[in-house]
Amino acid sequence: MATGNIDTVLFDFDGTIMNTNDIIISSWQHAFLELTGQEGSLEEIKRSFGERLDDTVRRFFPDVNPEDVMEAYRSFHYDRFAESISLFAGIAELLERLKSEGYAMGLVTARMLKTTKVGMDKYGLDRYFNAVVSVEDTANPKPAPDPILLCLERLGKEPRQAIMVGDTKHDIQSARAAGVTASVLVGWSLAVPPGERGGSEGPDFVIDEADGLMDVLSGLNGQGAMEERNERA
């Protein structure tokens, strides 16, 4: 059971638990082809992962009506979303283990609730997540702390009780700003290349496989329990 100081795990959605990479890339390339006649930079698209959609629209297409870009992106995206997504390897087993061990879980995403729910319904994820915060829920999205803090409020938890798991620098920055105990980057991230995962701006931990998160939690809770015992001694 989750008996240590850390009893709450917050997850990002896209690129973290759900493999939406291909449909996001394809949707942007469709928009680029329709509006400019040529594909966009794949690396720039990957680096945009985790941003709020309207922010990326303005950056990618500064001279195009944002509504036209949204229509080109969303019409392609929505029609193909459900059939294009899948859970990353080991995620189903990880969520089941976290639940069985008594961890509270929250989902903090820059995606709209409508399509987030499509993915959750497809894989029955409602039974794992006690709170969901989507891009509609806060005025300031990640990397601001607001979405994480709202999710913790809905869970009835404090930042010190939680860790945040994500695939972008926005997730890491938001975790740090919110004051959670640790930030965890998934090793299958496309948004943060291996060479950019270290340093003071990097995550506290990187996991190469989903079940690596249990080792992180074990280590953090073991350290926390030891520190607590030392304080009482």
C-alpha positions as CSV (number, residue, x, y, z in Angstrom):
1,M,0.0,0.0,0.0
2,A,1.0,3.7,-0.4
3,T,2.2,4.2,3.1
4,G,5.0,6.7,2.5
5,N,5.0,10.5,2.1
6,I,4.1,10.3,-1.6
7,D,0.7,8.9,-2.1
8,T,-0.4,10.8,-5.3
9,V,0.7,10.5,-8.9
10,L,-0.3,13.0,-11.5
11,F,0.0,12.1,-15.2
12,D,0.0,14.1,-18.4
13,F,-2.1,12.5,-21.2
14,D,-0.6,13.0,-24.7
15,G,2.8,11.4,-25.1
16,T,2.8,10.1,-21.5
17,I,0.2,7.5,-21.0
18,M,-1.5,7.8,-24.4
19,N,0.3,7.5,-27.7
20,T,-1.2,10.3,-29.6
21,N,2.0,11.2,-31.4
22,D,1.1,10.0,-34.8
23,I,-2.3,11.7,-35.0
24,I,-0.9,15.0,-33.7
25,I,1.9,15.0,-36.2
26,S,-0.4,14.0,-39.1
27,S,-3.0,16.7,-38.1
28,W,-0.3,19.4,-38.2
29,Q,1.0,18.2,-41.5
30,H,-2.5,18.2,-42.9
31,A,-2.9,21.8,-41.8
32,F,0.5,22.8,-43.2
33,L,-0.3,21.2,-46.6
34,E,-3.8,22.7,-46.8
35,L,-2.8,26.2,-45.8
36,T,0.8,26.6,-47.1
37,G,1.2,23.8,-49.7
38,Q,4.1,22.2,-47.9
39,E,4.8,20.2,-44.8
40,G,6.0,21.7,-41.6
41,S,9.2,20.9,-39.8
42,L,8.8,17.6,-38.0
43,E,11.2,18.6,-35.2
44,E,9.3,21.8,-34.6
45,I,6.0,19.9,-34.4
46,K,7.5,17.5,-31.9
47,R,8.8,20.4,-29.8
48,S,5.3,21.9,-29.8
49,F,3.9,18.9,-27.9
50,G,2.4,20.0,-24.6
51,E,1.5,23.5,-25.7
52,R,-2.0,24.8,-25.7
53,L,-3.3,24.4,-29.3
54,D,-4.1,28.1,-29.9
55,D,-0.6,29.1,-28.8
56,T,0.9,26.7,-31.4
57,V,-1.5,27.9,-34.0
58,R,-0.3,31.5,-33.7
59,R,3.3,30.4,-33.7
60,F,3.2,28.1,-36.7
61,F,0.8,30.3,-38.8
62,P,1.3,33.9,-37.7
63,D,-0.1,35.3,-41.0
64,V,-3.2,33.0,-41.3
65,N,-6.6,33.4,-39.7
66,P,-6.4,31.3,-36.5
67,E,-9.9,30.0,-37.1
68,D,-8.9,28.6,-40.5
69,V,-5.9,26.8,-38.9
70,M,-8.1,25.4,-36.1
71,E,-10.6,24.1,-38.6
72,A,-7.9,22.4,-40.8
73,Y,-6.3,20.8,-37.8
74,R,-9.4,19.8,-35.8
75,S,-11.4,18.4,-38.7
76,F,-8.6,16.0,-39.6
77,H,-7.8,15.2,-35.9
78,Y,-11.3,14.5,-34.6
79,D,-12.3,12.2,-37.4
80,R,-9.3,9.9,-36.9
81,F,-8.5,10.3,-33.2
82,A,-10.2,7.3,-31.6
83,E,-8.8,4.8,-34.1
84,S,-5.3,6.3,-34.1
85,I,-4.5,6.2,-30.3
86,S,-3.1,3.5,-28.0
87,L,-1.7,3.2,-24.5
88,F,2.0,3.1,-24.3
89,A,3.6,-0.2,-23.4
90,G,3.2,-1.1,-19.7
91,I,0.8,1.8,-18.8
92,A,-2.3,-0.3,-18.2
93,E,-0.3,-2.5,-15.8
94,L,1.2,0.5,-14.1
95,L,-2.1,2.2,-13.5
96,E,-3.6,-1.1,-12.2
97,R,-0.7,-1.5,-9.8
98,L,-0.8,2.1,-8.6
99,K,-4.5,1.7,-7.9
100,S,-4.0,-1.6,-6.1
101,E,-1.4,-0.1,-3.9
102,G,-3.7,2.8,-2.9
103,Y,-2.2,5.7,-4.8
104,A,-4.5,8.6,-5.7
105,M,-4.2,9.5,-9.4
106,G,-4.9,12.6,-11.4
107,L,-4.7,13.5,-15.0
108,V,-3.4,17.0,-16.0
109,T,-3.6,17.7,-19.7
110,A,-3.3,20.5,-22.2
111,R,-5.9,18.7,-24.3
112,M,-9.6,19.5,-24.4
113,L,-11.8,17.3,-22.2
114,K,-13.8,16.1,-25.2
115,T,-11.0,14.1,-26.9
116,T,-9.4,13.3,-23.5
117,K,-12.6,11.5,-22.6
118,V,-12.5,9.6,-26.0
119,G,-9.2,8.1,-25.0
120,M,-10.2,7.5,-21.4
121,D,-13.4,5.7,-22.5
122,K,-11.6,3.6,-25.2
123,Y,-9.4,2.1,-22.5
124,G,-11.6,2.4,-19.4
125,L,-9.3,4.8,-17.6
126,D,-12.0,6.4,-15.5
127,R,-11.5,3.7,-12.9
128,Y,-8.0,4.9,-12.3
129,F,-8.2,8.7,-12.2
130,N,-9.8,10.4,-9.3
131,A,-9.6,13.9,-10.9
132,V,-9.1,15.2,-14.5
133,V,-7.9,18.7,-15.3
134,S,-8.1,19.7,-19.0
135,V,-7.1,22.8,-20.8
136,E,-10.6,24.4,-20.3
137,D,-10.2,24.3,-16.5
138,T,-7.6,27.0,-15.9
139,A,-6.8,30.4,-17.5
140,N,-3.1,29.6,-17.3
141,P,-2.0,26.2,-18.7
142,K,1.2,24.4,-18.1
143,P,4.0,25.4,-17.6
144,A,2.1,27.5,-15.1
145,P,1.4,25.6,-11.8
146,D,-2.3,26.2,-12.0
147,P,-3.5,23.0,-13.6
148,I,-1.4,20.8,-11.2
149,L,-2.6,22.8,-8.2
150,L,-6.2,22.5,-9.3
151,C,-5.9,18.8,-9.7
152,L,-4.4,18.4,-6.3
153,E,-7.2,20.5,-4.8
154,R,-9.7,18.2,-6.4
155,L,-7.9,15.2,-5.0
156,G,-7.7,16.8,-1.5
157,K,-3.9,16.5,-1.6
158,E,-0.9,18.8,-1.0
159,P,2.0,19.3,-3.5
160,R,4.4,17.5,-1.1
161,Q,2.3,14.3,-1.4
162,A,2.6,14.2,-5.2
163,I,4.8,13.6,-8.1
164,M,4.1,14.6,-11.7
165,V,4.8,12.4,-14.7
166,G,5.0,13.9,-18.2
167,D,6.7,14.0,-21.6
168,T,7.4,17.7,-22.1
169,K,9.3,20.6,-20.6
170,H,6.0,22.2,-19.8
171,D,5.2,19.3,-17.5
172,I,8.5,19.6,-15.8
173,Q,8.3,23.3,-15.4
174,S,4.7,23.1,-14.1
175,A,5.7,20.5,-11.6
176,R,8.5,22.6,-10.3
177,A,6.3,25.7,-10.1
178,A,3.6,23.8,-8.2
179,G,6.1,22.5,-5.7
180,V,5.4,18.8,-6.1
181,T,8.0,16.5,-4.6
182,A,9.4,15.3,-7.9
183,S,9.0,15.5,-11.7
184,V,9.4,12.4,-13.8
185,L,10.0,12.4,-17.6
186,V,9.0,9.4,-19.6
187,G,11.9,8.1,-21.7
188,W,9.6,7.6,-24.8
189,S,9.1,11.4,-25.0
190,L,9.4,12.9,-28.5
191,A,9.3,16.5,-27.2
192,V,12.5,16.3,-25.1
193,P,15.4,14.7,-26.9
194,P,17.8,12.6,-24.8
195,G,20.5,15.3,-24.9
196,E,18.1,17.9,-23.3
197,R,17.0,15.8,-20.3
198,G,19.7,16.8,-17.8
199,G,20.8,20.0,-16.1
200,S,19.0,22.3,-13.7
201,E,16.0,22.6,-16.0
202,G,15.7,18.8,-16.5
203,P,13.4,16.4,-14.6
204,D,14.2,14.9,-11.3
205,F,13.9,11.4,-12.8
206,V,13.6,9.8,-16.2
207,I,12.0,6.4,-16.6
208,D,12.7,4.2,-19.7
209,E,9.8,1.8,-19.0
210,A,6.5,2.4,-17.3
211,D,7.2,0.1,-14.4
212,G,10.2,2.2,-13.6
213,L,7.9,4.6,-11.9
214,M,7.4,2.1,-9.0
215,D,11.1,2.2,-8.4
216,V,11.0,6.0,-8.2
217,L,8.1,5.9,-5.8
218,S,9.8,3.3,-3.7
219,G,12.9,5.3,-3.5
220,L,11.1,8.6,-2.6
221,N,9.0,7.0,0.0
222,G,11.9,5.1,1.5
223,Q,13.9,8.3,1.7
224,G,11.0,10.2,3.2
225,A,10.3,7.5,5.8
226,M,14.0,7.5,6.7
227,E,14.1,11.3,7.1
228,E,10.9,11.2,9.2
229,R,12.5,8.5,11.5
230,N,15.7,10.6,11.8
231,E,13.6,13.7,12.8
232,R,11.9,11.7,15.6
233,A,15.2,10.2,16.9
